[in-house]
Amino acid sequence: MKTKVTGYLTEKRNLYYVVLNYPPENGERQRKWLSTGLDTKHNKTQANALLKQMLRDANAGEDVHGVMERKAAPQGTVESTDPRPDMLFSDYLLFWLDWKRTTWEAITYEAYDRAVKNRIAPYFAERKIRLNTITAIDIQRFYSYCINVRGNKGSTAIHFHANIRKALADAVKIKLLPYNPAVDVERPKLDNFVSTYYNAEELMEMLPLFAGTKMELPVMLTAYYGLRRSETIGLKWSAIDFQNRTITISHTLEVVTLNGKVEIIEKDRTKNKSSFRSLPLIPVIEDLLLQAKKQQKENQKLCGRSYNRKFLEYVCVDEQGNIVSPDYVSAQFHRVLKQNGKKMIRFHDLRHSCASLLLANGVSLKEIQVWLGHSNYSTTANIYAHLDVSSKQNAADTIAGCLMTQPADERDWPVVQKNAQQQAKKKNPKRKSA
């Protein structure tokens, strides 16, 4: 009786792997490791289904490929990570992540890692599509699946498209593919974005909810200056010039999770050149900052050695000197609004609220671009042009003035028309009436 291939699931690098045990050849048992491309969170059922499928294929004599293959050896195991044209596309994506990791910033890598491991690789792994057989249709079907089945937004599908296209372009560079099929794929369409925001009255009702808490500074800074979350959390005391009453946005802080490990990413630069900006220090913010600075010194004395001195430079810290994390800010903002029955908006929507207030009070889109730190005018216009009521009212008044300088009541239109015809006859008596 022929010995069957057996196997089991295991975890590595936060992914599920299938380990297949093949019958011995020349007295040595063969073991093969195959990546499922599935993240270990909430994917066990799907991983077990892939295990069963791989066992069926292996016992049917079909060749089952994977990025990682291991053969049992007396002194341990040997791992192979060499990419091949006939490898599963999902396995190539995992190889690609490891290969390119050192060339990307941590924030970029986290975004690619999350998209590939949680969405892209699992889809293609389940369908067993190989690198050298993937077509534009396969990729197009994936985008349709994301939008129509998973309910992803067009912007999300666009991010997936960027990942796939870049990964395949790199496959062409290292001669695994002769051509990049993603080039022939129609780029997913971006959803029309309409920002959600609070008006002045809603903001005035919301701001007191955070007074006296560690959320007060992040909320106030974002509402008044329209800062990005990373800019708010990354604000340092050195950026505040109390003498000249300016605040300079020049540093960012973000928290990412890489392979299960939380890392704080500090940058002495902003998202783009335009994001680096100096703004006037608003009196209410100045008072709040002075109070915070005084309170932090008192907290240092009270806590003594237990005070976290790693973030002494930062403005947004708690009573023990710990940085107020970006995730906490977003989650707590949502929680407070919900508890108090307020209209639900995202923390980032405070940035939109700031812009909408400026626009509603006569500040031009160009000035708002500088205030928010957008890289170009078109970005500001695309997001906020629909709110520019004042310029549209000017257009409405202008066209109304051009076409009817002396408005008449609707019931007077026949009289006006008759008078106009009589005036025309006087000027041109030979003209016959129509």
Stockholm file with secondary structure:
# STOCKHOLM 1.0

chainA/1-434         MKTKVTGYLTEKRNLYYVVLNYPPENGERQRKWLSTGLDTKHNKTQANALLKQMLRDANAGEDVHGVMERKAAPQGTVESTDPRPDMLFSDYLLFWLDWKRTTWEAITYEAYDRAVKNRIAPYFAERKIRLNTITAIDIQRFYSYCINVRGNKGSTAIHFHANIRKALADAVKIKLLPYNPAVDVERPKLDNFVSTYYNAEELMEMLPLFAGTKMELPVMLTAYYGLRRSETIGLKWSAIDFQNRTITISHTLEVVTLNGKVEIIEKDRTKNKSSFRSLPLIPVIEDLLLQAKKQQKENQKLCGRSYNRKFLEYVCVDEQGNIVSPDYVSAQFHRVLKQNGKKMIRFHDLRHSCASLLLANGVSLKEIQVWLGHSNYSTTANIYAHLDVSSKQNAADTIAGCLMTQPADERDWPVVQKNAQQQAKKKNPKRKSA
#=GR chainA/1-434 SS CCCCCEEEEEEETTEEEEEEEEEEETTEEEEEEEEEEEESSSCHHHHHHHHHHHHHHHHTTCCCCCSCEEEEETTEEEEECCCCTTSBHHHHHHHHHHHHGGGSCHHHHHHHHHHIIIIIHHHHHHTTCBGGGCCHHHHHHHHHIIIIISCCCHHHHHHHHHHHHHHHHHHHHTTSCSSCGGGGSCCCCCCCCCCCCCCHHHHHHHGGGGTTSTTHHHHHHHHHHCCCHHHHHTCBGGGEETTTTEEEECCEEEEEEETTEEEEEEESSCSSGGGCEEEECCHHHHHHHHHHHHHHHHHHHHHGGGSCGGGTTBSSBCTTSCBCCHHHHHHHHHHHHHHTTCCCCCTTHHHHHHHHHHHHTTCCHHHHHHHHTCSSHHHHHHHHGGGCHHHHHHHHHHHHHHHCSSCCCGGGHHHHHHHHHHHHHHHCTTCCCC
#=GC SS_cons         CCCCCEEEEEEETTEEEEEEEEEEETTEEEEEEEEEEEESSSCHHHHHHHHHHHHHHHHTTCCCCCSCEEEEETTEEEEECCCCTTSBHHHHHHHHHHHHGGGSCHHHHHHHHHHIIIIIHHHHHHTTCBGGGCCHHHHHHHHHIIIIISCCCHHHHHHHHHHHHHHHHHHHHTTSCSSCGGGGSCCCCCCCCCCCCCCHHHHHHHGGGGTTSTTHHHHHHHHHHCCCHHHHHTCBGGGEETTTTEEEECCEEEEEEETTEEEEEEESSCSSGGGCEEEECCHHHHHHHHHHHHHHHHHHHHHGGGSCGGGTTBSSBCTTSCBCCHHHHHHHHHHHHHHTTCCCCCTTHHHHHHHHHHHHTTCCHHHHHHHHTCSSHHHHHHHHGGGCHHHHHHHHHHHHHHHCSSCCCGGGHHHHHHHHHHHHHHHCTTCCCC
//
